Amino acid sequence: MASGSNSFFPLAEGAAEAASARRPETRDIVRRLGVIPPERITITNYPVARPLAVFNAALSVEEDNARIYARIIMGYYLYISAIAEINIPLEDINDGSVGWRNYAAAIVVYPSTRYDVWGTEDPRVFRLDEKLYMVYTGRTVNYFRQGAERERTLPVAAVMEENGWTKKAVFVLPPGLRRHLISDKNAFLVRVGGDLLLFHRPHMDDNRFYLAVSKVEELPHTCSSGICEIEVRDTVWVLPQAPFETKIGWATPPVDVAGDTVIALAHGVDREIGVYRVFAVKLRYSRKRGITVESVTPTYIMEPREIYEVYGDRPYTIFPCGAWRVDRDTVLLTYGAGDYVVGIGSLNINELIDMLE
């Protein structure tokens, strides 16, 4: 692996070549299927029934039902998030009626520890070892503390158990690096070649946002403190941002995993007016060589185009968090649009792979 110049993490093999292939252009290949606005959601287990915003949603699909795990805002004072589960028949998505129906939702993950007391944000949901897991961004006790601009956010892992979601672990950097961490987010877990990998986006005090992958130990069954700190190791910097971007970060869990190869989506924020756009990265992993960047899509594959993506609490923002393979060729996507509503789309995996070749 080559080293990134004056960076906290080594640069992955193939990263420089992949970065040079990227262009500030878009070939949008995501089919829009519908949108869920906050007024169509009723919270069933909270005194206030209507959220002010519902966005940045994760996704799992079981038979004919989509479970959408959306970030919700109930008040704008400190913008503190919880995560609500919305059950939607796939038929509503497929026939285009999802935006016109009303749905019940229940808050299933909310602030409860020092790692997420100021908000539970931007979940990613995925299957791992036959169980359903979620990794979300926790706003820690340091989030609003003056003079404590370290570890403002950390990735927190929860697992679906008989009684619902149980918080298991929080991921932290080793001591020498931990004191330099401002925030860490955009995280999910993937098992490749028998190893457990954390995809995450550390923001360090060199003011870089690192699109990173780290190795992690197995998640504990129990922890004496209720939630365990797990140190990541062997972190590599997968891809630097392009000259036309201010930062990049991971989007959804992988849209494809085949043997030692992973295809994941990422987002980039442009330098001109802060537009969020989406691209894809193809990685190969082995215990001997670590992470190798095989390719990236030379153009973005999605950008704001619908009015609900262009205009909202945060204009020109699309933020995919959910991806689920529903058949051989199709990946269902859920994303935040305008930091205000949940967008639903689909992606043809073969078309994406062609762009990565």
C-alpha positions as CSV (number, residue, x, y, z in Angstrom):
1,M,0.0,0.0,0.0
2,A,1.2,3.5,-0.8
3,S,1.0,6.1,1.9
4,G,-1.1,9.2,1.6
5,S,1.1,12.3,1.9
6,N,1.0,13.6,5.4
7,S,-2.2,11.7,6.1
8,F,-3.3,9.7,9.2
9,F,-4.0,6.5,7.1
10,P,-2.2,4.8,4.3
11,L,-3.7,5.1,0.9
12,A,-5.2,1.9,-0.6
13,E,-3.6,0.3,-3.6
14,G,-5.2,1.6,-6.8
15,A,-6.7,4.6,-5.0
16,A,-4.7,7.2,-7.0
17,E,-5.5,5.7,-10.3
18,A,-9.2,5.4,-9.5
19,A,-9.3,9.0,-8.3
20,S,-7.8,10.3,-11.5
21,A,-10.6,8.6,-13.5
22,R,-13.4,10.7,-11.9
23,R,-15.1,13.5,-13.8
24,P,-17.5,16.2,-12.6
25,E,-20.3,14.8,-14.8
26,T,-23.5,12.8,-14.1
27,R,-25.1,9.9,-15.9
28,D,-28.2,9.4,-13.7
29,I,-29.2,5.7,-13.8
30,V,-31.4,5.6,-10.7
31,R,-35.1,5.2,-11.5
32,R,-37.3,7.2,-9.0
33,L,-40.2,5.2,-7.6
34,G,-41.8,7.5,-5.1
35,V,-41.4,9.7,-2.1
36,I,-42.6,9.5,1.5
37,P,-43.3,13.0,3.1
38,P,-43.6,13.5,6.9
39,E,-47.4,14.3,6.7
40,R,-48.0,10.7,5.5
41,I,-46.4,9.2,8.6
42,T,-48.1,8.7,12.0
43,I,-45.9,7.9,15.0
44,T,-47.7,5.3,17.1
45,N,-45.5,5.2,20.2
46,Y,-44.8,8.9,20.9
47,P,-47.2,11.7,22.1
48,V,-46.5,13.8,19.0
49,A,-47.9,11.9,16.0
50,R,-46.3,13.8,13.1
51,P,-42.6,14.2,12.5
52,L,-41.4,17.5,11.1
53,A,-39.0,15.7,8.7
54,V,-38.4,12.1,7.7
55,F,-35.3,11.3,5.6
56,N,-31.9,9.4,5.3
57,A,-33.6,6.0,5.5
58,A,-32.2,2.5,5.7
59,L,-34.0,-0.5,4.2
60,S,-34.6,-4.2,4.6
61,V,-37.0,-6.4,2.6
62,E,-38.7,-9.5,3.9
63,E,-40.9,-11.3,1.3
64,D,-43.5,-8.7,0.1
65,N,-42.8,-6.1,2.8
66,A,-40.2,-3.3,2.9
67,R,-39.1,-2.1,6.3
68,I,-37.8,1.5,6.1
69,Y,-35.8,2.8,9.0
70,A,-35.9,6.5,8.7
71,R,-34.3,9.3,10.5
72,I,-37.0,11.5,12.0
73,I,-36.9,15.0,13.5
74,M,-39.6,15.9,16.0
75,G,-38.3,19.4,16.7
76,Y,-35.8,21.9,15.3
77,Y,-34.5,23.4,18.6
78,L,-31.4,21.1,18.7
79,Y,-32.3,19.0,15.7
80,I,-32.2,15.7,17.7
81,S,-32.9,12.6,15.6
82,A,-34.5,9.2,16.4
83,I,-35.0,6.3,14.0
84,A,-38.5,5.1,13.1
85,E,-39.6,1.9,11.4
86,I,-42.1,2.2,8.6
87,N,-43.6,-1.0,7.1
88,I,-44.6,-0.6,3.5
89,P,-45.9,-3.3,1.1
90,L,-43.7,-3.7,-1.9
91,E,-46.8,-3.4,-4.0
92,D,-47.2,0.2,-3.0
93,I,-43.7,0.9,-4.2
94,N,-44.0,-1.0,-7.4
95,D,-47.4,0.5,-8.4
96,G,-46.3,4.1,-7.6
97,S,-48.9,4.7,-4.8
98,V,-46.4,4.9,-2.0
99,G,-46.4,8.7,-1.9
100,W,-50.2,9.0,-1.6
101,R,-50.8,6.5,1.2
102,N,-50.6,6.9,5.0
103,Y,-48.3,4.7,7.1
104,A,-47.9,4.0,10.7
105,A,-44.4,4.2,12.2
106,A,-42.8,3.4,15.5
107,I,-39.7,4.9,17.0
108,V,-37.3,1.9,17.4
109,V,-33.9,3.6,18.1
110,Y,-33.5,6.8,20.1
111,P,-30.9,8.6,22.3
112,S,-30.0,6.6,25.4
113,T,-26.2,6.4,25.9
114,R,-23.3,8.7,26.1
115,Y,-22.5,7.8,22.5
116,D,-25.8,8.9,21.1
117,V,-27.4,11.2,23.7
118,W,-27.8,14.1,21.2
119,G,-29.2,12.1,18.3
120,T,-29.4,8.8,16.4
121,E,-28.8,9.5,12.7
122,D,-28.5,8.1,9.3
123,P,-28.9,4.3,9.8
124,R,-27.6,1.6,7.5
125,V,-29.2,-1.8,7.8
126,F,-27.8,-5.1,6.4
127,R,-27.7,-8.8,7.0
128,L,-24.6,-10.2,8.7
129,D,-24.2,-13.8,9.7
130,E,-27.9,-14.5,9.3
131,K,-28.9,-11.6,11.6
132,L,-30.2,-8.1,10.8
133,Y,-27.8,-5.3,11.9
134,M,-27.9,-1.6,12.0
135,V,-25.0,0.9,12.2
136,Y,-26.1,4.5,12.8
137,T,-24.3,7.8,13.6
138,G,-24.5,8.6,17.3
139,R,-24.1,12.3,18.4
140,T,-22.0,11.8,21.5
141,V,-21.9,13.8,24.8
142,N,-19.3,16.0,23.1
143,Y,-21.5,17.2,20.3
144,F,-22.4,20.5,21.9
145,R,-19.6,20.8,24.4
146,Q,-17.4,23.8,23.9
147,G,-13.7,22.9,24.0
148,A,-14.4,19.2,23.4
149,E,-14.4,19.2,19.6
150,R,-13.4,15.5,19.5
151,E,-15.5,12.4,18.9
152,R,-18.6,14.5,18.2
153,T,-20.1,11.6,16.4
154,L,-19.3,7.8,16.4
155,P,-20.7,4.8,14.6
156,V,-22.9,2.6,16.8
157,A,-24.0,-0.9,16.0
158,A,-27.3,-2.5,17.0
159,V,-28.7,-6.0,16.3
160,M,-32.3,-7.0,15.8
161,E,-33.3,-9.4,18.6
162,E,-36.6,-10.9,19.8
163,N,-37.5,-7.7,21.7
164,G,-36.3,-5.3,19.0
165,W,-33.1,-3.4,18.3
166,T,-30.4,-3.8,20.9
167,K,-27.3,-1.5,20.9
168,K,-24.2,-3.6,21.0
169,A,-21.0,-1.7,20.2
170,V,-19.5,1.6,19.3
171,F,-16.5,1.8,17.0
172,V,-13.5,3.9,18.0
173,L,-10.0,4.6,16.6
174,P,-6.9,3.3,18.5
175,P,-5.6,5.7,21.2
176,G,-2.9,7.4,19.1
177,L,-5.4,8.3,16.4
178,R,-8.5,8.7,18.6
179,R,-7.4,12.0,20.1
180,H,-7.3,13.4,16.5
181,L,-10.8,12.3,15.6
182,I,-13.4,15.1,15.2
183,S,-16.2,12.8,14.0
184,D,-16.9,9.4,12.4
185,K,-20.0,8.5,10.4
186,N,-21.4,7.0,7.2
187,A,-20.7,3.5,8.6
188,F,-21.7,-0.1,7.9
189,L,-20.2,-3.6,8.3
190,V,-19.3,-6.1,5.6
191,R,-17.8,-9.6,5.9
192,V,-15.4,-10.4,3.2
193,G,-13.0,-13.4,3.1
194,G,-13.9,-14.3,6.7
195,D,-12.9,-10.8,8.0
196,L,-15.3,-8.2,9.4
197,L,-14.7,-4.8,7.8
198,L,-16.1,-1.5,8.9
199,F,-16.7,1.0,6.1
200,H,-16.7,4.5,7.7
201,R,-15.7,8.1,7.2
202,P,-13.4,9.6,9.9
203,H,-13.0,13.4,9.9
204,M,-9.6,14.1,11.5
205,D,-8.1,17.3,12.8
206,D,-6.1,17.7,9.7
207,N,-9.5,18.7,8.2
208,R,-9.6,15.7,5.9
209,F,-12.6,13.5,5.5
210,Y,-11.3,10.0,4.9
211,L,-13.3,7.5,2.9
212,A,-12.0,4.5,4.9
213,V,-12.2,0.8,5.6
214,S,-11.0,-0.8,8.8
215,K,-10.8,-4.3,10.3
216,V,-12.8,-4.9,13.4
217,E,-13.1,-7.8,15.9
218,E,-16.3,-9.8,16.2
219,L,-19.1,-8.0,17.8
220,P,-19.6,-9.1,21.5
221,H,-22.7,-11.0,22.6
222,T,-22.8,-9.0,25.9
223,C,-20.9,-6.2,27.5
224,S,-20.7,-5.3,31.2
225,S,-21.4,-1.6,30.4
226,G,-24.3,-2.4,28.1
227,I,-22.5,-1.2,25.0
228,C,-18.9,-2.1,24.2
229,E,-16.1,0.1,22.7
230,I,-14.5,-1.7,19.8
231,E,-11.2,-0.4,18.5
232,V,-10.8,-0.6,14.7
233,R,-7.5,-1.5,13.2
234,D,-5.5,-1.5,9.9
235,T,-7.5,1.4,8.6
236,V,-6.9,2.3,5.0
237,W,-7.9,5.4,3.0
238,V,-9.9,4.1,0.1
239,L,-10.2,7.2,-2.1
240,P,-9.4,10.9,-1.8
241,Q,-12.0,13.5,-2.7
242,A,-11.8,14.9,-6.2
243,P,-10.6,18.5,-6.8
244,F,-14.2,19.5,-7.5
245,E,-15.5,18.2,-4.2
246,T,-15.3,19.4,-0.6
247,K,-15.7,15.9,0.9
248,I,-16.9,12.4,0.1
249,G,-18.5,9.7,2.3
250,W,-20.0,6.2,2.1
251,A,-23.7,6.0,1.1
252,T,-25.4,2.6,1.3
253,P,-24.2,-0.9,2.4
254,P,-22.9,-2.8,-0.6
255,V,-25.1,-3.2,-3.6
256,D,-23.1,-6.3,-4.6
257,V,-20.7,-8.7,-2.8
258,A,-19.2,-11.5,-4.9
259,G,-16.3,-13.5,-3.4
260,D,-13.6,-11.0,-2.5
261,T,-15.2,-8.1,-4.4
262,V,-17.5,-5.4,-3.0
263,I,-19.4,-2.7,-4.8
264,A,-20.6,0.1,-2.6
265,L,-22.1,3.5,-3.2
266,A,-20.6,6.8,-2.0
267,H,-21.6,10.4,-2.1
268,G,-19.6,13.5,-3.0
269,V,-20.3,17.1,-2.2
270,D,-19.3,19.7,-4.8
271,R,-17.4,22.8,-4.2
272,E,-19.6,25.3,-5.9
273,I,-23.0,25.1,-4.0
274,G,-22.7,21.9,-1.9
275,V,-24.7,19.6,-4.2
276,Y,-24.7,16.0,-3.0
277,R,-24.2,13.4,-5.8
278,V,-23.7,9.6,-5.8
279,F,-21.0,7.4,-7.4
280,A,-19.9,3.8,-7.0
281,V,-16.6,2.2,-5.9
282,K,-15.5,-1.4,-6.6
283,L,-13.1,-2.9,-4.1
284,R,-11.2,-6.1,-3.7
285,Y,-10.1,-7.5,-0.3
286,S,-7.6,-10.2,0.7
287,R,-5.9,-10.8,4.0
288,K,-2.5,-10.6,2.3
289,R,-3.0,-7.4,0.3
290,G,-5.8,-5.7,2.2
291,I,-8.0,-3.3,0.2
292,T,-7.4,-2.7,-3.5
293,V,-9.5,-0.2,-5.4
294,E,-10.5,-1.9,-8.6
295,S,-12.5,1.0,-10.2
296,V,-14.9,3.8,-9.7
297,T,-17.7,5.1,-11.9
298,P,-16.0,7.8,-13.9
299,T,-19.2,10.0,-13.6
300,Y,-21.8,10.3,-10.8
301,I,-24.7,7.9,-11.1
302,M,-27.3,10.0,-9.4
303,E,-27.8,13.7,-8.6
304,P,-30.7,15.9,-7.4
305,R,-33.3,16.4,-10.2
306,E,-36.8,16.0,-8.8
307,I,-38.2,19.1,-7.0
308,Y,-38.2,17.3,-3.6
309,E,-34.5,16.6,-4.1
310,V,-33.6,20.1,-5.2
311,Y,-35.7,21.9,-2.6
312,G,-36.1,21.1,1.1
313,D,-34.5,21.7,4.5
314,R,-31.2,21.3,2.7
315,P,-31.4,22.1,-1.0
316,Y,-29.7,19.9,-3.6
317,T,-29.3,17.0,-1.3
318,I,-29.7,13.3,-2.0
319,F,-28.3,11.0,0.7
320,P,-28.8,7.2,0.1
321,C,-28.6,5.0,3.2
322,G,-30.6,2.0,2.2
323,A,-29.8,-0.7,-0.5
324,W,-31.4,-4.1,-0.8
325,R,-31.1,-6.6,-3.6
326,V,-34.7,-7.6,-4.5
327,D,-34.0,-9.8,-7.5
328,R,-31.0,-10.8,-9.7
329,D,-30.8,-7.5,-11.5
330,T,-32.4,-4.9,-9.2
331,V,-31.4,-3.1,-6.1
332,L,-34.0,-1.0,-4.2
333,L,-32.6,2.2,-2.8
334,T,-33.9,4.5,0.0
335,Y,-32.4,8.0,0.4
336,G,-32.9,11.3,2.1
337,A,-34.1,14.0,-0.3
338,G,-33.7,17.6,0.7
339,D,-33.1,16.5,4.3
340,Y,-36.9,16.5,4.5
341,V,-38.5,13.4,2.8
342,V,-37.6,9.8,2.0
343,G,-37.0,9.0,-1.6
344,I,-37.3,5.5,-3.1
345,G,-35.5,4.4,-6.2
346,S,-34.2,1.4,-8.0
347,L,-30.8,0.6,-9.6
348,N,-30.0,-2.0,-12.3
349,I,-26.9,-3.8,-11.0
350,N,-25.8,-4.8,-14.5
351,E,-25.9,-1.2,-15.7
352,L,-23.9,-0.2,-12.7
353,I,-21.3,-2.9,-13.2
354,D,-20.9,-1.9,-16.9
355,M,-20.0,1.6,-15.7
356,L,-17.4,0.2,-13.4
357,E,-15.6,-1.8,-16.1
